[in-house]
Amino acid sequence: MAQHLSGDAISVAQNAREQKRLTLLNPDAAGRWAALAASAPRDAVKFLTRAIILSPDDFRLYVNLSNRYLASGEALRIWGPLRAAAILFPELSRAYEYLGVLIPVSVTEGDRRRLRAWSWVCGGAAQAGVVAATRLIDMDQLEAASELLKAVISSDPLSSEAWRECALLEQKKARDKLARTAFLRAVLTAPNICDGYIAASAFLIDQREFASAAQALDFAACLIPDSPAIWVNRSSMYEHQSEPERAIGFSRRALMMRPQNAAYTYNVGAVLHDLGRVQESLAFHDRAVLMAPDNLALKNNRAILLLKAQAYQQGFAEYENRWYGHDLERSPGRSLYPVRSFDLPLWKPAETSGDRILLWGEQGIGDEIWGLGYISSLRGRHESFVVETDARLVPLVNRVFPFVECIPRNMERTLDTSLFDAQLPLLSLPHSLGLSEAPAPAGWARDRPEDLVKVRERLRAGRHGKKIVGLGWRSVKPLAHRSFGLSLEAFAELASLDDTLFLPLQYGMSRDDWCEVEALFGKERILRPDFDVWHDLPSLADAIGGVDVLVSAATSLVPLSVAAGTPAIALLNRVQRDWRYPPDASCSPLLPAVELMWPRQWSVPGSLNCAVNRAFQ
């Protein structure tokens, strides 16, 4: 069968000649130049530009120009004409929303959201307002997003998308009760929309309400049985319950449905990582990065896996990807995670000009303590260094590193960056200083020997000849970081050690916690810290330096024991997120003098006591 043609080439050429003739007869008529542009697509941009010069108040000319840019593959040039058109004719909101959906894949997701945000600003539909709020949330402008969502819900109280985005916003603000209410309203306003149940299930998984999450996913499956998002969340649900054997099947099923999806590919790798199959996991991470080479999160996750695989040189090099990403929009506020919180270049020791360098702590207190050890490698350099860190660490840094200036971090304060020439977060020091494969610095916070003797005597309170074991078993973390805590029962066999005293270094202990410790080890063998474990970190470091061995879960006490130069035994969970703990390894060069014990080891009767006796010797 013959194909239908789109038109007669001869008539098209005749029309172009006719439009050119009419334009020459009336060169000051903007409409003639616009018509000529329509008949001559190759030169349309030039003719429309001429038409705009003649009639700058005609919004239709700007819209036509943006369409021509799209048709010619120059999508990044559409913003200017569309902004001008919106100023001239605010009712263009639908055009913005339409373009926000259909612009080419070469345009970033941020630009796509920006278009749809303009749609809401210009009076568009509720969906455009939700997209605008999503962009504000991504930029950490939470209050502005909240006000926008209130306006959207006020105009359309039955907008399920608005309630769902409102729930995600409240979840980010850690206001779980409000988030729960908003998720419920999202479902009630559109009970036939699968996305509401899926989003609610993710929230319930974070709240560890697994039965309710499973029920929400069952409702979603009734609406769209083959939705891969349902299988992803089922996988996440079992992963949060430390059941990766059940999670892997669901994550693989989602990937089979969307084999080119980078996020689903990564999910399979993440579950394999939980199963301890590091090399298989790394292969899936590699595939995910190839699918989405500009995705910052995927590169950062692969870097963490490389570090866990003890490929430290490549891992620390890739860990710098947490600074870069085509899809990363700069946050206007301070962040403990390395998005560019300061308008300063990164410090490169061999290349950066300038003498005043800002080093700053990132992520958790344990990460800061670990990173501070590398400051010892800066001794003798010609630059001057200012270290911004948690206020609790300032006295310790000033005592140990007198050659740097240490200032307390204030997330509400704007730091005067004009005082500095460059910046670097502490966890970038190993890579920047070429120390990626060297053992992490140890003993840098250890007090003078004569002072340690005084600390030990004070801790023993007259009970000479006794060994002291420091204890830590819990870390206050978000629910997603459950791997940082253990039950105190895991330490029970230590009670059979002879001539041993126990010093709980767990912060936030309640009366019930003290009763449990005393019941387990005996009240007469328990030493109580005479300082605030949470606020007085220099005294905590000295106390750890004064014990014979520290036995702890994977909390900040472990890197602090490395800093104090005290042997430690880290009791780990099966799934351990921290990249300083290589799966199944008994030691880590990133944590010198720390013996790693996994559940299959410390759960064997007598094994923990044997490890403690080795540390004593």
LUMDREN-243127 format. One record per residue (C-alpha): residue in three letters; x, y, z. Coordinates in pm, whole numbers, padded with zeros to 5 digits, always signed. Example, Ala and Ser with C-alpha at 12.3 -4.5 7.8 and 13.67 -1.06 7.14 Angstrom:
<pts>
ALA+01230-00450+00780/SER+01367-00106+00714/
</pts>
This chain:
<pts>
MET+00000+00000+00000/ALA+00132+00342-00098/GLN+00211+00580+00179/HIS+00026+00908+00219/LEU+00249+01209+00170/SER+00245+01502+00408/GLY+00203+01759+00130/ASP+00293+01872-00219/ALA+00651+01998-00236/ILE+00572+02226-00530/SER+00284+02397-00347/VAL+00504+02446-00037/ALA+00774+02616-00242/GLN+00513+02835-00415/ASN+00371+02938-00076/ALA+00718+03035+00047/ARG+00778+03251-00260/GLU+00437+03417-00217/GLN+00500+03495+00149/LYS+00840+03639+00065/ARG+00682+03863-00201/LEU+00415+03989+00041/THR+00677+04058+00309/LEU+00889+04262+00070/LEU+00582+04467-00023/ASN+00513+04543+00347/PRO+00842+04502+00541/ASP+00716+04686+00852/ALA+00431+04440+00918/ALA+00528+04193+01191/GLY+00256+03953+01082/ARG+00415+03920+00737/TRP+00750+03818+00891/ALA+00571+03565+01112/ALA+00391+03417+00810/LEU+00721+03404+00623/ALA+00874+03218+00917/ALA+00595+02960+00899/SER+00660+02899+00529/ALA+01039+02885+00563/PRO+01126+02674+00871/ARG+01499+02680+00799/ASP+01515+03058+00854/ALA+01218+03079+01091/VAL+01419+03197+01393/LYS+01567+03486+01197/PHE+01228+03594+01057/LEU+01052+03566+01396/THR+01324+03772+01561/ARG+01257+04043+01299/ALA+00884+04019+01372/ILE+00945+04065+01747/ILE+01156+04374+01682/LEU+00864+04522+01488/SER+00596+04415+01737/PRO+00751+04345+02081/ASP+00409+04339+02255/ASP+00270+04040+02063/PHE+00302+03737+02293/ARG+00224+03498+02005/LEU+00554+03581+01837/TYR+00749+03474+02147/VAL+00554+03149+02170/ASN+00622+03078+01802/LEU+00992+03151+01855/SER+01010+02906+02146/ASN+00838+02643+01931/ARG+01096+02695+01659/TYR+01377+02650+01908/LEU+01219+02323+02015/ALA+01176+02207+01654/SER+01541+02284+01576/GLY+01669+02093+01877/GLU+01768+02407+02071/ALA+01545+02335+02369/LEU+01767+02518+02615/ARG+01686+02849+02438/ILE+01310+02836+02494/TRP+01316+02989+02844/GLY+01372+03351+02739/PRO+01089+03373+02482/LEU+00848+03195+02716/ARG+00926+03428+03005/ALA+00856+03726+02783/ALA+00531+03569+02661/ALA+00419+03504+03018/ILE+00474+03867+03113/LEU+00268+03983+02816/PHE-00007+03722+02857/PRO-00033+03551+03198/GLU-00296+03306+03076/LEU-00022+03106+02906/SER-00006+02874+03207/ARG-00134+02575+03012/ALA+00137+02621+02753/TYR+00398+02615+03028/GLU+00254+02301+03178/TYR+00233+02136+02837/LEU+00594+02220+02755/GLY+00702+02104+03102/VAL+00579+01757+03010/LEU+00686+01735+02647/ILE+01023+01910+02627/PRO+01302+01686+02496/VAL+01501+01451+02716/SER+01811+01667+02662/VAL+01660+01919+02904/THR+01732+01855+03273/GLU+01463+01757+03520/GLY+01525+02087+03698/ASP+01438+02281+03381/ARG+01131+02066+03330/ARG+01008+02148+03679/ARG+01093+02514+03628/LEU+00861+02531+03327/ARG+00576+02373+03519/ALA+00645+02601+03813/TRP+00598+02901+03582/SER+00265+02748+03486/TRP+00149+02772+03847/VAL+00286+03125+03888/CYS+00089+03229+03582/GLY-00235+03088+03718/GLY-00214+02731+03598/ALA-00369+02410+03724/ALA-00309+02257+04068/GLN-00073+01997+03923/ALA+00162+02274+03810/GLY+00161+02416+04163/VAL+00250+02076+04302/VAL+00544+02052+04063/ALA+00658+02399+04169/ALA+00640+02292+04534/THR+00841+01979+04454/ARG+01116+02195+04309/LEU+01120+02413+04621/ILE+01147+02104+04841/ASP+01438+01975+04634/MET+01611+02308+04697/ASP+01541+02284+05073/GLN+01312+02587+05061/LEU+01065+02408+05284/GLU+00870+02706+05416/ALA+00817+02846+05067/ALA+00702+02500+04952/SER+00465+02479+05247/GLU+00304+02814+05166/LEU+00267+02717+04800/LEU+00104+02384+04887/LYS-00139+02562+05120/ALA-00240+02786+04830/VAL-00282+02487+04598/ILE-00495+02296+04850/SER-00700+02609+04918/SER-00779+02637+04548/ASP-00834+02262+04503/PRO-00886+02077+04835/LEU-00947+01749+04648/SER-00605+01748+04482/SER-00457+01414+04581/GLU-00119+01513+04434/ALA-00108+01823+04655/TRP-00188+01626+04971/ARG+00072+01365+04878/GLU+00340+01631+04827/CYS+00233+01796+05153/ALA+00283+01461+05327/LEU+00632+01423+05181/LEU+00715+01776+05298/GLU+00599+01704+05653/GLN+00795+01380+05648/LYS+01108+01573+05553/LYS+01041+01809+05843/ALA+01019+01501+06072/ARG+00660+01590+06162/ASP+00533+01237+06137/LYS+00184+01297+06275/LEU+00109+01567+06015/ALA+00266+01352+05743/ARG+00042+01060+05836/THR-00269+01281+05817/ALA-00168+01421+05476/PHE-00100+01072+05334/LEU-00443+00963+05454/ARG-00608+01261+05284/ALA-00415+01189+04965/VAL-00566+00841+04958/LEU-00915+00954+05058/THR-00933+01226+04791/ALA-00838+00979+04517/PRO-00886+00619+04635/ASN-00855+00498+04277/ILE-00501+00640+04232/CYS-00226+00385+04288/ASP+00046+00643+04365/GLY-00124+00749+04688/TYR-00100+00399+04833/ILE+00259+00355+04715/ALA+00372+00684+04872/ALA+00189+00599+05196/SER+00356+00257+05205/ALA+00700+00418+05184/PHE+00615+00638+05483/LEU+00485+00340+05681/ILE+00801+00144+05603/ASP+01012+00429+05745/GLN+00789+00420+06053/ARG+00849+00043+06073/GLU+00474-00023+06052/PHE+00525-00312+05817/ALA+00180-00470+05842/SER+00013-00142+05745/ALA+00268-00089+05465/ALA+00192-00434+05326/GLN-00180-00355+05333/ALA-00127-00030+05144/LEU+00076-00215+04882/ASP-00198-00478+04851/PHE-00449-00198+04775/ALA-00208-00056+04515/ALA-00172-00400+04355/CYS-00550-00424+04319/LEU-00541-00106+04108/ILE-00225-00170+03902/PRO-00104-00528+03958/ASP+00206-00492+03742/SER+00337-00162+03883/PRO+00714-00202+03941/ALA+00698+00058+04218/ILE+00494-00191+04423/TRP+00768-00453+04395/VAL+01034-00195+04481/ASN+00852-00101+04800/ARG+00791-00464+04893/SER+01165-00517+04856/SER+01234-00212+05072/MET+00991-00339+05335/TYR+01179-00667+05377/GLU+01515-00490+05356/HIS+01412-00270+05650/GLN+01326-00587+05841/SER+01678-00719+05773/GLU+01542-00993+05548/PRO+01741-00939+05227/GLU+01674-01300+05117/ARG+01305-01209+05075/ALA+01380-00861+04939/ILE+01599-00973+04650/GLY+01317-01146+04462/PHE+01095-00837+04462/SER+01377-00605+04353/ARG+01469-00840+04068/ARG+01106-00858+03959/ALA+01086-00478+03937/LEU+01405-00473+03730/MET+01269-00738+03493/MET+00973-00508+03424/ARG+01196-00202+03368/PRO+01540-00339+03270/GLN+01669+00004+03161/ASN+01571+00178+03483/ALA+01883+00294+03671/ALA+01707+00323+04009/TYR+01571-00033+03989/THR+01913-00160+03884/TYR+02064+00012+04184/ASN+01800-00142+04414/VAL+01909-00492+04316/GLY+02269-00395+04389/ALA+02171-00253+04728/VAL+01999-00576+04835/LEU+02295-00783+04713/HIS+02513-00559+04926/ASP+02297-00642+05229/LEU+02346-01009+05146/GLY+02723-00955+05161/ARG+02768-01026+04789/VAL+02985-00720+04729/GLN+03124-00800+04385/GLU+02779-00886+04243/SER+02644-00569+04400/LEU+02922-00365+04244/ALA+02833-00499+03898/PHE+02475-00369+03935/HIS+02603-00034+04065/ASP+02826-00007+03757/ARG+02528-00075+03529/ALA+02317+00185+03709/VAL+02588+00451+03666/LEU+02618+00368+03295/MET+02242+00413+03257/ALA+02240+00748+03439/PRO+02594+00892+03421/ASP+02484+01232+03556/ASN+02308+01096+03864/LEU+02500+01212+04170/ALA+02334+00971+04412/LEU+02419+00663+04206/LYS+02786+00759+04177/ASN+02802+00833+04547/ASN+02646+00495+04629/ARG+02897+00317+04408/ALA+03178+00501+04585/ILE+03050+00377+04921/LEU+03040+00021+04787/LEU+03396+00052+04653/LEU+03509+00164+04998/LYS+03333-00133+05156/ALA+03511-00356+04902/GLN+03839-00201+05027/ALA+03914-00046+04687/TYR+04015+00267+04872/GLN+04197+00461+04602/GLN+03912+00434+04352/GLY+03650+00456+04627/PHE+03775+00782+04778/ALA+03821+00928+04427/GLU+03458+00844+04340/TYR+03342+00966+04681/GLU+03420+01315+04550/ASN+03116+01270+04324/ARG+02905+01376+04620/TRP+03013+01728+04517/TYR+02911+01711+04155/GLY+02606+01615+03954/HIS+02423+01750+03650/ASP+02089+01705+03827/LEU+02192+01865+04156/GLU+02042+02205+04228/ARG+02231+02408+04482/SER+02062+02440+04818/PRO+02030+02799+04944/GLY+02104+02692+05303/ARG+02380+02516+05493/SER+02398+02140+05482/LEU+02603+01881+05667/TYR+02618+01687+05343/PRO+02857+01814+05080/VAL+02638+02008+04848/ARG+02820+02332+04790/SER+02737+02507+05111/PHE+03011+02766+05062/ASP+03084+02979+04757/LEU+03450+02876+04754/PRO+03664+02655+04529/LEU+03770+02315+04654/TRP+04117+02304+04805/LYS+04365+02105+04596/PRO+04697+02099+04782/ALA+04917+02100+04472/GLU+04712+02347+04267/THR+04512+02593+04478/SER+04654+02939+04521/GLY+04583+03112+04849/ASP+04685+03046+05207/ARG+04368+03041+05417/ILE+04173+02714+05390/LEU+03837+02630+05545/LEU+03794+02266+05648/TRP+03450+02164+05767/GLY+03291+01862+05927/GLU+03022+01676+05741/GLN+02754+01417+05809/GLY+02749+01260+06159/ILE+02961+01317+06469/GLY+03143+00986+06410/ASP+03236+01096+06057/GLU+03372+01423+06193/ILE+03582+01247+06457/TRP+03722+01008+06197/GLY+03799+01289+05951/LEU+03967+01506+06214/GLY+04248+01250+06238/TYR+04379+01357+05899/ILE+04447+01708+06027/SER+04768+01565+06174/SER+04893+01533+05814/LEU+04861+01910+05767/ARG+05123+01991+06029/GLY+05406+02196+05875/ARG+05219+02311+05563/HIS+05248+02675+05462/GLU+04870+02729+05451/SER+04670+02831+05754/PHE+04367+02617+05831/VAL+04037+02695+05998/VAL+03831+02392+06101/GLU+03457+02432+06143/THR+03309+02143+06338/ASP+03052+02041+06599/ALA+03080+02274+06899/ARG+03139+01975+07127/LEU+03459+01889+06938/VAL+03613+02238+06946/PRO+03794+02200+07284/LEU+03937+01862+07175/VAL+04064+01998+06841/ASN+04216+02305+07007/ARG+04395+02081+07258/VAL+04532+01833+07005/PHE+04595+02052+06699/PRO+04723+02392+06818/PHE+04843+02476+06466/VAL+04484+02512+06335/GLU+04203+02742+06437/CYS+03880+02561+06529/ILE+03541+02731+06526/PRO+03201+02590+06628/ARG+02948+02523+06355/ASN+02632+02732+06359/MET+02388+02623+06089/GLU+02184+02941+06136/ARG+02479+03171+06085/THR+02618+03284+05751/LEU+02991+03228+05749/ASP+03198+03508+05596/THR+03361+03323+05307/SER+03564+03629+05207/LEU+03805+03529+05484/PHE+03902+03210+05298/ASP+04062+03116+04969/ALA+03936+02758+04940/GLN+03738+02492+05125/LEU+03726+02117+05177/PRO+03507+01883+05384/LEU+03699+01662+05625/LEU+03610+01335+05451/SER+03781+01460+05134/LEU+04118+01488+05308/PRO+04233+01126+05243/HIS+04185+01167+04868/SER+04319+01522+04848/LEU+04633+01441+05049/GLY+04704+01117+04861/LEU+04640+00904+05171/SER+04357+00689+05034/GLU+04544+00362+05082/ALA+04725+00452+05404/PRO+04586+00336+05740/ALA+04371+00598+05907/PRO+04552+00807+06172/ALA+04523+00656+06522/GLY+04597+00784+06870/TRP+04585+01148+06770/ALA+04358+01244+07062/ARG+04542+01037+07325/ASP+04622+01234+07637/ARG+04967+01250+07797/PRO+05068+00925+07976/GLU+05075+01089+08319/ASP+04726+01230+08263/LEU+04596+00891+08147/VAL+04719+00736+08470/LYS+04516+00992+08663/VAL+04210+00918+08449/ARG+04240+00544+08514/GLU+04277+00593+08887/ARG+03977+00824+08894/LEU+03767+00573+08701/ARG+03868+00278+08923/ALA+03778+00474+09237/GLY+04033+00289+09451/ARG+03976-00060+09308/HIS+04333-00125+09197/GLY+04434-00410+08968/LYS+04101-00422+08789/LYS+04059-00411+08414/ILE+03809-00162+08273/VAL+03584-00234+07974/GLY+03401+00057+07814/LEU+03054-00022+07677/GLY+02832+00131+07408/TRP+02536-00036+07241/ARG+02301+00222+07098/SER+02312+00529+06874/VAL+02025+00772+06830/LYS+01975+00763+06454/PRO+01678+00794+06218/LEU+01484+00470+06179/ALA+01643+00402+05843/HIS+01980+00368+06018/ARG+01872+00086+06244/SER+02203-00098+06193/PHE+02378+00124+06450/GLY+02215-00030+06757/LEU+02228-00362+06945/SER+02046-00516+07235/LEU+02238-00506+07562/GLU+02193-00884+07578/ALA+02464-00914+07310/PHE+02714-00806+07579/ALA+02588-01047+07848/GLU+02878-01294+07846/LEU+03120-01017+07946/ALA+02976-01052+08297/SER+03179-01374+08340/LEU+03512-01192+08304/ASP+03714-01191+08629/ASP+03859-00876+08788/THR+03681-00652+08540/LEU+03487-00331+08584/PHE+03246-00191+08329/LEU+03209+00172+08226/PRO+02889+00241+08026/LEU+02961+00526+07785/GLN+02612+00527+07638/TYR+02459+00872+07618/GLY+02097+00940+07706/MET+02075+00660+07963/SER+01751+00646+08160/ARG+01696+00503+08508/ASP+01570+00182+08342/ASP+01889+00161+08134/TRP+02104+00184+08448/CYS+01894-00079+08621/GLU+01935-00312+08321/VAL+02314-00264+08315/GLU+02346-00321+08690/ALA+02128-00632+08673/LEU+02340-00774+08390/PHE+02689-00707+08527/GLY+02633-00645+08897/LYS+02592-00305+09059/GLU+02930-00321+09235/ARG+03112-00363+08899/ILE+02955-00067+08726/LEU+03143+00263+08700/ARG+02940+00577+08637/PRO+03097+00855+08426/ASP+03152+01175+08624/PHE+03101+01388+08313/ASP+02831+01451+08051/VAL+02885+01179+07789/TRP+02691+01371+07524/HIS+02831+01721+07566/ASP+03181+01675+07711/LEU+03360+01497+07427/PRO+03716+01579+07548/SER+03641+01401+07877/LEU+03479+01116+07684/ALA+03795+01080+07472/ASP+04007+01077+07789/ALA+03779+00815+07948/ILE+03808+00591+07642/GLY+04184+00644+07655/GLY+04173+00530+08016/VAL+03987+00200+07966/ASP+04163-00121+07869/VAL+03927-00202+07585/LEU+03607-00062+07437/VAL+03326-00297+07331/SER+03065-00115+07127/ALA+02817-00131+06847/ALA+02909+00067+06533/THR+02860+00409+06693/SER+03075+00721+06719/LEU+03252+00555+07014/VAL+03445+00336+06769/PRO+03620+00619+06575/LEU+03671+00793+06910/SER+03853+00482+07038/VAL+04076+00499+06729/ALA+04146+00865+06808/ALA+04223+00777+07172/GLY+04450+00486+07072/THR+04248+00232+07271/PRO+04185-00124+07144/ALA+03821-00174+07055/ILE+03585-00453+06958/ALA+03300-00352+06727/LEU+02995-00576+06752/LEU+02824-00546+06416/ASN+02485-00628+06277/ARG+02443-00846+05972/VAL+02363-00536+05765/GLN+02613-00261+05844/ARG+02581+00056+05636/ASP+02897+00238+05739/TRP+03166+00206+05468/ARG+03441+00174+05730/TYR+03323-00181+05806/PRO+03413-00420+05516/PRO+03166-00712+05498/ASP+03288-01027+05676/ALA+03630-00871+05749/SER+03785-00899+06096/CYS+03968-00567+06068/SER+03970-00247+05864/PRO+04262-00017+05777/LEU+04018+00269+05824/LEU+03974+00168+06190/PRO+04316+00059+06323/ALA+04323-00151+06643/VAL+03951-00231+06608/GLU+03850-00598+06585/LEU+03532-00644+06383/MET+03292-00915+06501/TRP+02990-01007+06292/PRO+02679-01183+06433/ARG+02792-01530+06336/GLN+03106-01465+06545/TRP+02988-01276+06852/SER+02679-01498+06884/VAL+02905-01800+06947/PRO+02934-01848+07327/GLY+03278-01750+07457/SER+03394-01573+07140/LEU+03342-01221+07276/ASN+03532-01295+07597/CYS+03818-01441+07393/ALA+03834-01120+07188/VAL+03837-00907+07504/ASN+04118-01117+07654/ARG+04320-01073+07334/ALA+04273-00699+07365/PHE+04382-00709+07731/GLN+04707-00876+07628/
</pts>
